[in-house]
Amino acid sequence: MGNSSSRAVSILVSLIIGLAAGLWIGHTIGLRKAKTAALFGAHPVYIGPTEKIVNPPDQPISYRDNGVVYWKPWLAAGNTVAITFRAADFPPEANHEPPFIGGTPNTDQTIQCAGGSCFSYAINPNLEKYLRENPTKGLYYKYWQTLNNKTADARIIINW
């Protein structure tokens, strides 16, 4: 009887260690992907552990440098992410233009997400004139991030 109890404890301890190692490895791989994305001009934005926590809260990207955004849940395992820029929140200086290519003026723009993370498209070329003429102002776009069906807002800042 004592032998089967110690076997059960050994199995339980092994499962706990395996789970912890799996979470750590998944988190480390996610950080490596985000760092790799940053090397190629993508700016990582981490969401979580709740939808209200975002780092950085205001992500600047540059039109001149072909900036894109990479959204990722802090712990990727089992998390889902959705990103939506609502037309009602487009900055007035943008003349109803969405922040990225593929969008339609005066229409919400949803960023497609796969595998728990999202990459933005290139910055909308219709914003170039304003950004070039106002290089120190930037365009502040509020967006809505959904993490596991709970939503909160954050911002990107598109600079010249």
N, CA, C and O of each residue as an XYZ file, in Angstrom:
640
protein
N       0.818     -1.190      0.000
C       0.000      0.000      0.000
C       0.864      1.257      0.000
O       0.580      2.198     -0.741
N       1.888      1.284      0.801
C       2.788      2.423      0.843
C       3.505      2.621     -0.481
O       3.793      3.752     -0.871
N       3.794      1.526     -1.175
C       4.492      1.595     -2.454
C       3.631      2.269     -3.516
O       4.147      3.060     -4.306
N       2.323      1.974     -3.554
C       1.451      2.601     -4.563
C       1.209      4.065     -4.234
O       1.013      4.861     -5.152
N       1.214      4.454     -2.959
C       1.077      5.864     -2.574
C       2.279      6.662     -3.035
O       2.129      7.769     -3.553
N       3.482      6.106     -2.850
C       4.670      6.829     -3.274
C       4.740      6.900     -4.794
O       5.245      7.880     -5.341
N       4.241      5.880     -5.485
C       4.203      5.910     -6.946
C       3.244      7.015     -7.411
O       3.558      7.744     -8.352
N       2.089      7.145     -6.767
C       1.110      8.187     -7.122
C       1.695      9.576     -6.891
O       1.504     10.484     -7.700
N       2.414      9.733     -5.770
C       3.042     11.023     -5.476
C       4.105     11.325     -6.525
O       4.206     12.461     -6.989
N       4.898     10.325     -6.907
C       5.929     10.518     -7.937
C       5.312     10.936     -9.260
O       5.829     11.826     -9.935
N       4.216     10.303     -9.632
C       3.534     10.651    -10.888
C       2.993     12.074    -10.810
O       3.132     12.840    -11.763
N       2.380     12.434     -9.689
C       1.830     13.775     -9.519
C       2.936     14.834     -9.594
O       2.769     15.857    -10.259
N       4.054     14.595     -8.921
C       5.180     15.535     -8.952
C       5.714     15.661    -10.378
O       6.010     16.767    -10.830
N       5.839     14.549    -11.087
C       6.311     14.577    -12.481
C       5.372     15.386    -13.366
O       5.824     16.157    -14.213
N       4.072     15.214    -13.172
C       3.097     15.980    -13.964
C       3.213     17.478    -13.694
O       3.156     18.284    -14.622
N       3.372     17.847    -12.440
C       3.487     19.260    -12.079
C       4.770     19.856    -12.679
O       4.748     20.958    -13.227
N       5.877     19.126    -12.571
C       7.142     19.611    -13.144
C       7.021     19.715    -14.661
O       7.499     20.682    -15.255
N       6.386     18.728    -15.291
C       6.196     18.762    -16.746
C       5.354     19.945    -17.177
O       5.673     20.601    -18.168
N       4.285     20.227    -16.449
C       3.422     21.371    -16.765
C       4.199     22.681    -16.637
O       4.123     23.541    -17.514
N       4.946     22.828    -15.539
C       5.727     24.055    -15.333
C       6.768     24.224    -16.437
O       6.946     25.323    -16.962
N       7.451     23.143    -16.787
C       8.459     23.221    -17.847
C       7.817     23.569    -19.183
O       8.367     24.364    -19.945
N       6.657     22.983    -19.476
C       5.957     23.280    -20.728
C       5.548     24.736    -20.823
O       5.706     25.357    -21.873
N       5.021     25.291    -19.732
C       4.643     26.707    -19.733
C       5.866     27.597    -19.915
O       5.817     28.567    -20.672
N       6.959     27.279    -19.234
C       8.176     28.075    -19.354
C       8.723     28.019    -20.775
O       9.104     29.050    -21.330
N       8.767     26.841    -21.364
C       9.283     26.703    -22.735
C       8.389     27.460    -23.712
O       8.894     28.167    -24.584
N       7.069     27.323    -23.582
C       6.143     28.042    -24.463
C       6.310     29.545    -24.346
O       6.282     30.255    -25.351
N       6.482     30.035    -23.127
C       6.675     31.470    -22.895
C       7.998     31.927    -23.516
O       8.056     32.976    -24.157
N       9.058     31.138    -23.325
C      10.368     31.493    -23.872
C      10.340     31.521    -25.393
O      10.906     32.429    -26.001
N       9.697     30.552    -26.013
C       9.596     30.523    -27.475
C       8.820     31.740    -27.955
O       9.192     32.351    -28.956
N       7.740     32.103    -27.254
C       6.960     33.279    -27.623
C       7.788     34.546    -27.561
O       7.681     35.399    -28.442
N       8.620     34.684    -26.522
C       9.481     35.865    -26.421
C      10.502     35.879    -27.550
O      10.793     36.939    -28.104
N      11.055     34.705    -27.902
C      12.013     34.638    -28.997
C      11.365     35.064    -30.302
O      11.969     35.798    -31.084
N      10.125     34.605    -30.547
C       9.422     35.000    -31.766
C       9.210     36.510    -31.788
O       9.393     37.151    -32.823
N       8.823     37.080    -30.643
C       8.585     38.518    -30.582
C       9.882     39.290    -30.810
O       9.882     40.307    -31.504
N      10.995     38.813    -30.227
C      12.276     39.490    -30.435
C      12.688     39.386    -31.898
O      13.214     40.346    -32.462
N      12.455     38.232    -32.519
C      12.758     38.064    -33.938
C      11.900     39.014    -34.759
O      12.394     39.649    -35.691
N      10.607     39.119    -34.418
C       9.720     40.035    -35.132
C      10.223     41.464    -35.015
O      10.171     42.215    -35.989
N      10.714     41.856    -33.832
C      11.212     43.220    -33.648
C      12.431     43.485    -34.537
O      12.624     44.605    -35.009
N      13.240     42.468    -34.762
C      14.401     42.648    -35.629
C      13.995     42.956    -37.063
O      14.746     43.598    -37.797
N      12.818     42.505    -37.466
C      12.361     42.711    -38.835
C      11.363     43.860    -38.935
O      10.574     43.898    -39.878
N      11.377     44.790    -37.995
C      10.543     45.971    -38.059
C       9.211     45.845    -37.362
O       8.462     46.821    -37.319
N       8.874     44.689    -36.813
C       7.612     44.539    -36.081
C       7.845     44.936    -34.625
O       8.855     44.574    -34.022
N       6.908     45.674    -34.083
C       7.004     46.130    -32.706
C       6.091     45.265    -31.846
O       4.873     45.300    -32.022
N       6.656     44.481    -30.911
C       5.824     43.579    -30.116
C       4.990     44.317    -29.081
O       5.460     45.248    -28.426
N       3.743     43.881    -28.947
C       2.839     44.352    -27.903
C       2.353     43.102    -27.174
O       1.750     42.216    -27.780
N       2.620     43.036    -25.875
C       2.207     41.886    -25.077
C       0.896     42.194    -24.380
O       0.731     43.265    -23.797
N      -0.033     41.257    -24.440
C      -1.337     41.410    -23.810
C      -1.450     40.350    -22.722
O      -1.225     39.164    -22.966
N      -1.801     40.793    -21.522
C      -2.065     39.817    -20.475
C      -1.217     40.035    -19.240
O      -0.285     40.839    -19.224
N      -1.568     39.301    -18.222
C      -2.427     38.135    -18.192
C      -3.927     38.427    -18.297
O      -4.709     37.495    -18.484
N      -4.356     39.699    -18.181
C      -5.761     40.041    -18.439
C      -5.808     40.991    -19.637
O      -4.784     41.533    -20.052
N      -7.003     41.183    -20.181
C      -7.170     42.042    -21.364
C      -6.812     43.497    -21.091
O      -6.537     44.243    -22.031
N      -6.810     43.920    -19.830
C      -6.542     45.318    -19.489
C      -5.051     45.619    -19.360
O      -4.653     46.779    -19.251
N      -4.233     44.576    -19.373
C      -2.789     44.773    -19.225
C      -2.145     44.638    -20.592
O      -2.240     43.598    -21.242
N      -1.484     45.715    -21.018
C      -0.816     45.728    -22.320
C       0.534     46.419    -22.145
O       0.644     47.427    -21.448
N       1.553     45.864    -22.785
C       2.890     46.421    -22.663
C       3.548     46.456    -24.041
O       3.757     45.401    -24.641
N       3.876     47.629    -24.555
C       3.635     48.962    -24.006
C       2.184     49.411    -24.254
O       1.555     48.964    -25.213
N       1.657     50.291    -23.394
C       0.272     50.737    -23.556
C       0.059     51.617    -24.792
O      -1.025     51.606    -25.376
N       1.060     52.362    -25.186
C       1.015     53.186    -26.400
C       2.208     52.793    -27.258
O       3.342     53.165    -26.955
N       1.961     52.045    -28.322
C       3.065     51.548    -29.159
C       3.317     52.487    -30.332
O       2.471     52.598    -31.219
N       4.473     53.169    -30.354
C       4.786     54.001    -31.521
C       5.347     53.147    -32.661
O       6.143     52.235    -32.436
N       4.922     53.456    -33.879
C       5.491     52.831    -35.076
C       5.744     53.935    -36.093
O       5.121     54.995    -36.041
N       6.659     53.680    -37.012
C       7.078     54.713    -37.949
C       6.665     54.378    -39.378
O       6.902     53.272    -39.863
N       6.047     55.345    -40.038
C       5.693     55.185    -41.454
C       6.959     55.051    -42.298
O       7.049     54.182    -43.164
N       7.924     55.913    -42.037
C       9.177     55.920    -42.794
C       9.922     54.598    -42.704
O      10.567     54.173    -43.662
N       9.829     53.945    -41.535
C      10.556     52.692    -41.311
C       9.699     51.452    -41.589
O      10.072     50.337    -41.225
N       8.546     51.662    -42.240
C       7.643     50.544    -42.564
C       7.263     49.731    -41.331
O       7.256     48.501    -41.362
N       6.946     50.435    -40.245
C       6.629     49.769    -38.987
C       5.360     48.937    -39.042
O       4.376     49.321    -39.675
N       5.394     47.806    -38.377
C       4.215     46.959    -38.177
C       4.170     46.567    -36.703
O       5.160     46.694    -35.981
N       3.011     46.091    -36.273
C       2.817     45.711    -34.876
C       2.585     44.211    -34.803
O       1.931     43.625    -35.666
N       3.127     43.606    -33.769
C       2.968     42.178    -33.492
C       2.329     42.054    -32.121
O       2.981     42.327    -31.112
N       1.057     41.647    -32.062
C       0.350     41.476    -30.797
C       0.459     40.025    -30.364
O       0.298     39.110    -31.172
N       0.734     39.821    -29.078
C       0.910     38.464    -28.563
C       0.451     38.397    -27.116
O       0.769     39.285    -26.324
N      -0.300     37.346    -26.758
C      -0.633     37.178    -25.337
C       0.627     36.865    -24.540
O       1.533     36.195    -25.035
N       0.678     37.353    -23.304
C       1.865     37.160    -22.477
C       2.194     35.690    -22.330
O       3.350     35.300    -22.490
N       1.208     34.867    -22.029
C       1.380     33.415    -22.003
C       0.512     32.855    -23.116
O      -0.715     32.909    -23.029
N       1.121     32.328    -24.144
C       0.407     31.939    -25.357
C      -0.498     30.725    -25.198
O      -1.503     30.624    -25.901
N      -0.178     29.817    -24.312
C      -0.897     28.551    -24.233
C      -2.401     28.750    -24.029
O      -2.837     29.205    -22.972
N      -3.179     28.407    -25.043
C      -4.632     28.427    -24.951
C      -5.293     29.792    -25.008
O      -6.513     29.873    -24.867
N      -4.548     30.864    -25.206
C      -5.131     32.203    -25.254
C      -5.495     32.585    -26.684
O      -4.804     32.212    -27.633
N      -6.584     33.330    -26.828
C      -6.971     33.849    -28.140
C      -6.952     35.369    -28.091
O      -7.294     35.980    -27.079
N      -6.544     35.967    -29.210
C      -6.416     37.424    -29.304
C      -7.188     37.907    -30.526
O      -7.207     37.239    -31.560
N      -7.824     39.067    -30.404
C      -8.454     39.745    -31.541
C      -8.154     41.233    -31.398
O      -8.161     41.768    -30.289
N      -7.891     41.899    -32.522
C      -7.570     43.325    -32.525
C      -8.523     44.028    -33.494
O      -8.642     43.628    -34.652
N      -9.199     45.076    -33.017
C     -10.122     45.834    -33.864
C      -9.905     47.327    -33.671
O      -9.889     47.830    -32.548
N      -9.739     48.025    -34.791
C      -9.694     49.482    -34.800
C     -11.084     49.937    -35.236
O     -11.494     49.682    -36.369
N     -11.807     50.608    -34.345
C     -13.171     51.046    -34.657
C     -13.126     52.377    -35.398
O     -12.394     53.291    -35.015
N     -13.918     52.473    -36.463
C     -13.950     53.688    -37.281
C     -14.278     54.920    -36.434
O     -13.751     56.004    -36.684
N     -15.136     54.756    -35.448
C     -15.518     55.880    -34.588
C     -14.330     56.430    -33.802
O     -14.366     57.569    -33.336
N     -13.278     55.624    -33.654
C     -12.102     56.039    -32.890
C     -10.940     56.507    -33.763
O      -9.892     56.874    -33.233
N     -11.098     56.505    -35.095
C     -10.013     56.981    -35.964
C      -9.753     58.450    -35.632
O     -10.703     59.203    -35.419
N      -8.491     58.876    -35.583
C      -8.213     60.281    -35.264
C      -8.752     61.201    -36.358
O      -8.696     60.849    -37.536
N      -9.273     62.370    -35.990
C      -9.845     63.286    -36.985
C      -8.844     63.671    -38.080
O      -9.228     63.863    -39.234
N      -7.566     63.783    -37.719
C      -6.543     64.168    -38.690
C      -6.347     63.115    -39.786
O      -5.764     63.407    -40.830
N      -6.826     61.914    -39.552
C      -6.659     60.819    -40.516
C      -7.739     60.820    -41.598
O      -7.719     59.975    -42.493
N      -8.676     61.758    -41.521
C      -9.753     61.856    -42.524
C     -10.483     60.527    -42.728
O     -10.727     60.110    -43.860
N     -10.826     59.871    -41.623
C     -11.603     58.623    -41.646
C     -10.834     57.427    -42.187
O     -11.435     56.386    -42.453
N      -9.510     57.549    -42.358
C      -8.693     56.458    -42.899
C      -8.301     55.481    -41.786
O      -7.957     55.905    -40.683
N      -8.352     54.173    -42.073
C      -7.883     53.181    -41.103
C      -6.357     53.223    -41.012
O      -5.706     53.785    -41.892
N      -5.787     52.643    -39.974
C      -4.332     52.736    -39.804
C      -3.506     51.902    -40.782
O      -2.362     52.253    -41.072
N      -4.062     50.811    -41.293
C      -3.259     49.893    -42.107
C      -3.895     49.636    -43.465
O      -5.093     49.846    -43.655
N      -3.074     49.177    -44.407
C      -3.604     48.831    -45.728
C      -4.618     47.697    -45.567
O      -4.625     46.980    -44.566
N      -5.457     47.560    -46.564
C      -6.474     46.514    -46.510
C      -7.765     46.972    -45.865
O      -8.763     46.253    -45.892
N      -7.755     48.170    -45.282
C      -8.958     48.699    -44.651
C      -9.717     49.616    -45.590
O      -9.231     49.977    -46.662
N     -10.904     49.982    -45.174
C     -11.768     50.866    -45.948
C     -12.050     52.111    -45.112
O     -12.315     51.992    -43.916
N     -12.000     53.312    -45.715
C     -12.299     54.522    -44.946
C     -13.663     54.414    -44.247
O     -14.625     53.868    -44.787
N     -13.701     54.953    -43.034
C     -14.931     55.014    -42.245
C     -15.493     53.639    -41.888
O     -16.689     53.509    -41.629
N     -14.645     52.619    -41.872
C     -15.078     51.247    -41.563
C     -14.112     50.643    -40.552
O     -12.900     50.832    -40.655
N     -14.650     49.913    -39.572
C     -13.789     49.231    -38.603
C     -12.753     48.389    -39.339
O     -13.040     47.811    -40.387
N     -11.552     48.327    -38.783
C     -10.511     47.466    -39.358
C     -10.130     46.411    -38.322
O      -9.696     46.732    -37.215
N     -10.301     45.153    -38.705
C      -9.950     44.036    -37.843
C      -8.650     43.422    -38.339
O      -8.492     43.144    -39.528
N      -7.732     43.216    -37.422
C      -6.450     42.588    -37.759
C      -6.638     41.080    -37.609
O      -7.098     40.605    -36.571
N      -6.283     40.342    -38.640
C      -6.435     38.889    -38.615
C      -5.393     38.272    -37.692
O      -4.209     38.606    -37.757
N      -5.849     37.370    -36.833
C      -4.971     36.717    -35.878
C      -4.982     35.212    -36.124
O      -6.016     34.629    -36.451
N      -3.825     34.602    -35.961
C      -3.716     33.151    -36.114
C      -2.745     32.616    -35.074
O      -1.710     33.222    -34.799
N      -3.090     31.488    -34.510
C      -2.190     30.869    -33.543
C      -1.981     31.696    -32.291
O      -0.940     31.579    -31.645
N      -2.951     32.535    -31.932
C      -2.848     33.315    -30.705
C      -2.058     34.601    -30.829
O      -1.863     35.286    -29.826
N      -1.589     34.963    -32.032
C      -0.883     36.233    -32.194
C      -1.335     36.909    -33.485
O      -1.949     36.277    -34.345
N      -1.026     38.198    -33.615
C      -1.493     38.978    -34.757
C      -0.374     39.878    -35.264
O       0.383     40.446    -34.477
N      -0.276     40.003    -36.573
C       0.611     40.971    -37.202
C      -0.257     41.992    -37.925
O      -1.222     41.633    -38.600
N       0.092     43.264    -37.779
C      -0.619     44.287    -38.545
C      -0.147     44.234    -39.981
O       0.849     43.590    -40.308
N      -0.874     44.917    -40.816
C      -0.439     45.100    -42.198
C       0.491     46.310    -42.229
O       0.784     46.893    -41.185
N       0.956     46.687    -43.416
C       1.743     47.912    -43.561
C       0.852     49.116    -43.257
O      -0.371     49.037    -43.366
N       1.467     50.214    -42.880
C       0.715     51.438    -42.580
C       0.055     51.953    -43.853
O       0.643     51.920    -44.934
N      -1.164     52.424    -43.704
C      -1.979     52.938    -44.802
C      -1.237     54.083    -45.519
O      -0.919     55.093    -44.890
N      -0.960     53.938    -46.823
C      -0.234     55.000    -47.553
C      -1.031     56.301    -47.665
O      -0.453     57.349    -47.953
N      -2.351     56.251    -47.441
C      -3.157     57.479    -47.481
C      -2.862     58.397    -46.285
O      -3.326     59.537    -46.251
N      -2.096     57.903    -45.312
C      -1.727     58.717    -44.146
C      -0.406     59.454    -44.359
O      -0.043     60.320    -43.564
N       0.305     59.116    -45.420
C       1.647     59.659    -45.644
C       1.663     61.185    -45.695
O       2.511     61.812    -45.060
N       0.748     61.783    -46.436
C       0.756     63.248    -46.606
C       0.675     63.947    -45.240
O       1.469     64.842    -44.952
N      -0.283     63.538    -44.407
C      -0.417     64.156    -43.088
C       0.861     63.943    -42.264
O       1.370     64.881    -41.650
N       1.366     62.729    -42.255
C       2.551     62.419    -41.450
C       3.778     63.191    -41.928
O       4.571     63.668    -41.116
N       3.931     63.312    -43.233
C       5.072     64.036    -43.790
C       4.978     65.527    -43.436
O       5.986     66.152    -43.106
N       3.770     66.092    -43.506
C       3.584     67.516    -43.220
C       3.573     67.824    -41.727
O       3.723     68.980    -41.332
N       3.397     66.804    -40.898
C       3.336     66.983    -39.444
C       4.251     65.962    -38.758
O       3.776     65.126    -37.990
N       5.539     66.027    -39.028
C       6.438     64.967    -38.559
C       6.570     64.830    -37.046
O       7.032     63.798    -36.559
N       6.170     65.857    -36.295
C       6.301     65.768    -34.838
C       4.990     65.428    -34.134
O       4.979     65.245    -32.917
N       3.890     65.339    -34.874
C       2.591     65.115    -34.235
C       2.203     63.643    -34.129
O       1.863     63.178    -33.041
N       2.244     62.917    -35.211
C       1.816     61.520    -35.183
C       0.299     61.396    -35.173
O      -0.418     62.367    -34.930
N      -0.173     60.191    -35.440
C      -1.597     59.873    -35.412
C      -1.845     58.843    -34.313
O      -1.231     57.776    -34.304
N      -2.739     59.165    -33.395
C      -3.033     58.300    -32.252
C      -4.279     57.481    -32.568
O      -5.384     58.019    -32.639
N      -4.094     56.178    -32.757
C      -5.202     55.274    -33.060
C      -5.513     54.418    -31.838
O      -4.678     53.645    -31.368
N      -6.725     54.574    -31.342
C      -7.206     53.717    -30.268
C      -7.644     52.403    -30.906
O      -8.238     52.405    -31.984
N      -7.357     51.291    -30.254
C      -7.847     50.004    -30.738
C      -8.386     49.190    -29.577
O      -8.155     49.511    -28.411
N      -9.099     48.143    -29.911
C      -9.723     47.274    -28.923
C      -9.089     45.905    -29.035
O      -9.130     45.266    -30.086
N      -8.508     45.470    -27.946
C      -7.873     44.152    -27.908
C      -8.755     43.215    -27.099
O      -9.224     43.549    -26.011
N      -8.962     42.056    -27.653
C      -9.768     41.047    -26.972
C      -8.856     39.876    -26.632
O      -8.204     39.305    -27.506
N      -8.821     39.533    -25.369
C      -8.062     38.383    -24.890
C      -9.053     37.428    -24.252
O      -9.661     37.737    -23.228
N      -9.212     36.262    -24.868
C     -10.143     35.251    -24.353
C     -11.544     35.827    -24.123
O     -12.146     35.622    -23.069
N     -12.047     36.546    -25.119
C     -13.406     37.102    -25.147
C     -13.649     38.240    -24.158
O     -14.804     38.574    -23.892
N     -12.604     38.840    -23.610
C     -12.731     40.025    -22.759
C     -11.969     41.143    -23.438
O     -10.847     40.941    -23.900
N     -12.581     42.347    -23.504
C     -12.048     43.436    -24.327
C     -11.660     44.663    -23.510
O     -12.334     45.020    -22.544
N     -10.558     45.304    -23.914
C     -10.102     46.570    -23.344
C      -9.420     47.361    -24.464
O      -9.121     46.816    -25.526
N      -9.180     48.645    -24.215
C      -8.579     49.483    -25.255
C      -7.099     49.742    -24.995
O      -6.607     49.624    -23.873
N      -6.410     50.099    -26.075
C      -4.998     50.500    -26.035
C      -4.782     51.411    -27.243
O      -5.743     51.739    -27.938
N      -3.533     51.830    -27.509
C      -3.279     52.735    -28.636
C      -1.996     52.388    -29.357
O      -1.060     51.827    -28.788
N      -1.989     52.743    -30.632
C      -0.738     52.807    -31.378
C      -0.577     54.261    -31.795
O      -1.558     54.994    -31.922
N       0.658     54.667    -32.005
C       0.942     56.021    -32.455
C       1.748     55.876    -33.737
O       2.855     55.338    -33.727
N       1.187     56.360    -34.839
C       1.894     56.291    -36.116
C       2.621     57.608    -36.324
O       2.006     58.667    -36.447
N       3.943     57.519    -36.360
C       4.807     58.693    -36.557
C       5.379     58.697    -37.957
O       5.353     57.691    -38.667
N       5.894     59.850    -38.337
C       6.551     59.950    -39.643
C       7.773     59.072    -39.622
O       8.493     58.992    -40.617
